[in-house]
Amino acid sequence: MYKEQVIRAGRTEEHSFYHSIRYKNGDKGVEKRAKRIKPTSERQALINRKRVERTLTRLLNANFGKDDLYVTWTFAKENRPGDPERFKEIVQSLLKALRKLFKKLGLRFRYIWVGERGERGAEHIHMVMTGIDIRMLKPLWPYGFVDCTSLDPSGSYHRLANYFMKYSDKTMKTEGRLQGKRYNPSHGLIHPEPDKPKIRMRKTFSPDNIKVPAGWYLERDTVEYGISKETNYEYLYYTLVMLPDYIPQKAKKQKSPNRRPS
């Protein structure tokens, strides 16, 4: 027997399957497994990084979509702050200007940003933010160049989260004090929580037997299967994404406001 846990974030569902406690004739029995070995510091760092990346993916999926923007604020060479404290001051000044702009427009400002500093000193601010007319952004950035791209309509942004983590990795090597954290989210974002785990009666699971319901598709590069180095148990992980034009059955069954009761 095993457990299935689902985390819903925007148009995505993360599914995790893992072995835990078995129920035999009403009695609980601990499943046999190999002896657990404490991970090395390097291995633990990789485990922690993956957890952070998945949390970031959920935040992006739950709070942003096709009407929002991915913006890169680039410093021209002569305007690079260089000093970490100066970098932070510029970021805070930018966020203050953006909040003021969105308040004027009567819109809620949501964002997640990460700093990047390369080995040769190039500095950038990468930001996912609430979408507005991109022509309004350039006047807020006197330090160089602004590059804007609309988020794709899929609602699945694990690749973008991976890019953010790589920028963070680079910055931690060159100047970790630029941001202090892997990423920096605004207040009030939706933080998805897992559903209550479900006990499944089968004894095994396989990536070859993933069930994809109508109206959804499997994000194949999210599929992970193997023996967990943390628990020494078999596990399966993957993400399903809702098709752009799909209307869930619950929404279809909702009564029209003009419908008379039968």
Phi, psi and omega in degrees: 000155180210174180250147173240132177234139183238136174238120182262129180218106181061239181264018183236158173226123173267129178245128177236130177241129182206147178281145178213239182271132177268154177244111182243113180053038178086353180256146178270134176224135182285129181293140179288143179205167178291159180297131181285133180248131180296127182292151176291165180299324179293316179295320179296324178297320178293321178297313180297321180297317180296320179298316179297318181296320179292321177297317178298318178302316180297319179299315179297314182295323186279337190242349185227160182202197188298340181269002182257174189237149166250116186241134173246119178262112185253135175274129169296152186307318183286348181250007180298131182292325179071300180286131181302320180294322177295321177302313181297320179299318180294319178299313180297323178295320178296314180297321178298316179295321179293318178299318180297317179297313182293325177296320178297324180278351181074028182244154175275131182263115177243143181200161166219127180231156176218141179270153177224131172227118182279173182295335180265006175098355179296136183234141181217159168240119178259130187217133166260131186211164176304136184284136171216180175298119186295342179293342179280348186273322184306316181298343181274356188231089181274008188261354183166242191236150178237123179243124184238139176221135175288143176293148181289158186283358184296324185082004179247114189237037180290330177292321177295320177299321178297319176298316179300320180294323178293321175298319179295318177303313181299317183291324179295330178284323185268318182196083184300336184284356179301327183224330178086330180234164179298319178208164186230105182265157173285165177286154173082010177287154174286129178247099184301141177244147180290146171293164176297131181301145178251137178275125178254141188276341180290158185268348183210171176213160186214144176293345179279350184241030179290127180268124180249112182290162178301139179089002181231164171221157181273127174278095193297328182281005173263352184290125176230134181213138178163203177254121182296130176283349176277317187245345186066021174256153173294146178211159175219135181222138175198167179237133172257145181233135179288135177297146186307319184263007185282135175249116181304151182302323180300320179292323180295326185277351180296139182286143175292143181297339180264359183285132178278143178293142182280000000 
